[in-house]
Amino acid sequence: MLWIKALHIVFIASWFAGLFYLPRIFVNLAQETELVARERLLGMARRLYRFTGITALAALGSGLWLLALTWQFWRGPGNGWLHAKIFLVLLVIGYHHACGPLLKKFELGKNTRSHVWFRWFNEVPVLLLLAIVILVVVKPF
């Protein structure tokens, strides 16, 4: 089980690294006017979105595996933190999926959002990760 937990942490770190950097590329794309630089950024964003998708599946798969292995421990009282964590993970999945249509708009040249909007959008996974880590470590309820 410790091997699965270790892999889960690595996959989470990789997933969130992508979620931290992809919107940063969007910030640069929203500001970029030079065609060559724009195409380079789009290529980076495409590859990162694919990589982030793979690591998301690995993180979710290993998380479900851990949950299945320890299910009997999570059914009792005092495990509300796990339900809150699962809810936040669903929000992270939604955020990840929201990045896909944003990337598509950049590819089609139809982005209407400013670099400032993307700077704020970039902060969402930081807040979600902070809340998830606090729930897992502190287990407040």
Salt bridges, closest charged atoms under 4 A:
GLU107 OE2 - ARG46 NE 2.66
GLU107 OE1 - LYS104 NZ 3.73
